[in-house]
Protein backbone atom coordinates (compact mmCIF):
# COMPACT_ATOMS: atom_id res chain seq x y z
CA UNK A 1 0.00 0.00 0.00
CA UNK A 2 1.20 3.44 -0.85
CA UNK A 3 0.41 5.83 1.96
CA UNK A 4 0.54 9.49 1.13
CA UNK A 5 2.24 11.82 3.55
CA UNK A 6 0.01 14.56 4.90
CA UNK A 7 0.56 17.83 3.09
CA UNK A 8 2.27 20.53 5.11
CA UNK A 9 0.35 23.75 5.48
CA UNK A 10 2.00 26.79 3.97
CA UNK A 11 1.48 30.25 5.39
CA UNK A 12 2.32 33.39 3.48
CA UNK A 13 3.57 36.52 5.18
CA UNK A 14 3.01 39.79 3.37
CA UNK A 15 5.15 42.68 4.55
CA UNK A 16 6.14 46.13 3.37
CA UNK A 17 9.86 46.91 3.35
CA UNK A 18 11.87 49.90 2.11
CA UNK A 19 12.86 49.62 -1.54
CA UNK A 20 16.61 49.79 -0.81
CA UNK A 21 16.37 46.79 1.52
CA UNK A 22 14.32 44.85 -1.02
CA UNK A 23 16.92 45.64 -3.69
CA UNK A 24 19.77 44.65 -1.36
CA UNK A 25 18.17 41.28 -0.61
CA UNK A 26 17.38 40.77 -4.31
CA UNK A 27 21.00 41.54 -5.23
CA UNK A 28 22.23 39.15 -2.54
CA UNK A 29 20.06 36.43 -4.09
CA UNK A 30 21.36 37.21 -7.59
CA UNK A 31 25.03 37.38 -6.49
CA UNK A 32 24.76 33.94 -4.94
CA UNK A 33 22.54 32.49 -7.68
CA UNK A 34 19.79 31.76 -5.17
CA UNK A 35 16.36 31.02 -6.67
CA UNK A 36 14.42 33.48 -4.53
CA UNK A 37 14.49 36.13 -1.85
CA UNK A 38 13.19 33.45 0.51
CA UNK A 39 16.30 31.41 -0.25
CA UNK A 40 18.46 34.50 0.28
CA UNK A 41 17.00 35.15 3.73
CA UNK A 42 17.29 31.45 4.63
CA UNK A 43 20.91 31.44 3.47
CA UNK A 44 21.68 34.53 5.55
CA UNK A 45 20.16 32.90 8.63
CA UNK A 46 22.07 29.67 8.02
CA UNK A 47 25.37 31.51 7.53
CA UNK A 48 25.19 33.44 10.80
CA UNK A 49 23.54 36.38 12.47
CA UNK A 50 26.15 38.99 11.61
CA UNK A 51 27.34 39.78 8.11
CA UNK A 52 29.68 42.57 7.04
CA UNK A 53 29.54 45.36 4.46
CA UNK A 54 26.97 48.01 3.64
CA UNK A 55 24.63 45.81 1.61
CA UNK A 56 24.91 42.95 4.07
CA UNK A 57 24.34 45.34 6.98
CA UNK A 58 21.09 46.46 5.37
CA UNK A 59 20.05 42.83 4.98
CA UNK A 60 20.89 42.11 8.63
CA UNK A 61 18.76 45.06 9.72
CA UNK A 62 15.95 43.82 7.49
CA UNK A 63 16.09 40.36 9.07
CA UNK A 64 16.21 41.79 12.59
CA UNK A 65 13.08 43.81 11.78
CA UNK A 66 11.32 40.53 11.05
CA UNK A 67 12.84 38.34 13.76
CA UNK A 68 14.18 39.70 17.09
CA UNK A 69 17.92 39.13 17.64
CA UNK A 70 17.36 36.96 20.73
CA UNK A 71 15.02 34.71 18.74
CA UNK A 72 17.64 34.41 15.97
CA UNK A 73 20.27 33.42 18.54
CA UNK A 74 17.91 30.79 19.96
CA UNK A 75 17.19 29.43 16.49
CA UNK A 76 20.90 29.40 15.61
CA UNK A 77 21.87 27.63 18.83
CA UNK A 78 18.97 25.20 18.71
CA UNK A 79 17.59 26.33 22.07
CA UNK A 80 14.17 27.66 21.27
CA UNK A 81 12.39 29.11 24.28
CA UNK A 82 8.63 29.26 24.50
CA UNK A 83 7.18 32.43 25.95
C-alpha positions as CSV (number, residue, x, y, z in Angstrom):
1,X,0.0,0.0,0.0
2,X,1.2,3.4,-0.8
3,X,0.4,5.8,2.0
4,X,0.5,9.5,1.1
5,X,2.2,11.8,3.6
6,X,0.0,14.6,4.9
7,X,0.6,17.8,3.1
8,X,2.3,20.5,5.1
9,X,0.3,23.7,5.5
10,X,2.0,26.8,4.0
11,X,1.5,30.3,5.4
12,X,2.3,33.4,3.5
13,X,3.6,36.5,5.2
14,X,3.0,39.8,3.4
15,X,5.2,42.7,4.6
16,X,6.1,46.1,3.4
17,X,9.9,46.9,3.3
18,X,11.9,49.9,2.1
19,X,12.9,49.6,-1.5
20,X,16.6,49.8,-0.8
21,X,16.4,46.8,1.5
22,X,14.3,44.9,-1.0
23,X,16.9,45.6,-3.7
24,X,19.8,44.7,-1.4
25,X,18.2,41.3,-0.6
26,X,17.4,40.8,-4.3
27,X,21.0,41.5,-5.2
28,X,22.2,39.1,-2.5
29,X,20.1,36.4,-4.1
30,X,21.4,37.2,-7.6
31,X,25.0,37.4,-6.5
32,X,24.8,33.9,-4.9
33,X,22.5,32.5,-7.7
34,X,19.8,31.8,-5.2
35,X,16.4,31.0,-6.7
36,X,14.4,33.5,-4.5
37,X,14.5,36.1,-1.9
38,X,13.2,33.4,0.5
39,X,16.3,31.4,-0.3
40,X,18.5,34.5,0.3
41,X,17.0,35.1,3.7
42,X,17.3,31.4,4.6
43,X,20.9,31.4,3.5
44,X,21.7,34.5,5.6
45,X,20.2,32.9,8.6
46,X,22.1,29.7,8.0
47,X,25.4,31.5,7.5
48,X,25.2,33.4,10.8
49,X,23.5,36.4,12.5
50,X,26.2,39.0,11.6
51,X,27.3,39.8,8.1
52,X,29.7,42.6,7.0
53,X,29.5,45.4,4.5
54,X,27.0,48.0,3.6
55,X,24.6,45.8,1.6
56,X,24.9,42.9,4.1
57,X,24.3,45.3,7.0
58,X,21.1,46.5,5.4
59,X,20.0,42.8,5.0
60,X,20.9,42.1,8.6
61,X,18.8,45.1,9.7
62,X,15.9,43.8,7.5
63,X,16.1,40.4,9.1
64,X,16.2,41.8,12.6
65,X,13.1,43.8,11.8
66,X,11.3,40.5,11.1
67,X,12.8,38.3,13.8
68,X,14.2,39.7,17.1
69,X,17.9,39.1,17.6
70,X,17.4,37.0,20.7
71,X,15.0,34.7,18.7
72,X,17.6,34.4,16.0
73,X,20.3,33.4,18.5
74,X,17.9,30.8,20.0
75,X,17.2,29.4,16.5
76,X,20.9,29.4,15.6
77,X,21.9,27.6,18.8
78,X,19.0,25.2,18.7
79,X,17.6,26.3,22.1
80,X,14.2,27.7,21.3
81,X,12.4,29.1,24.3
82,X,8.6,29.3,24.5
83,X,7.2,32.4,26.0
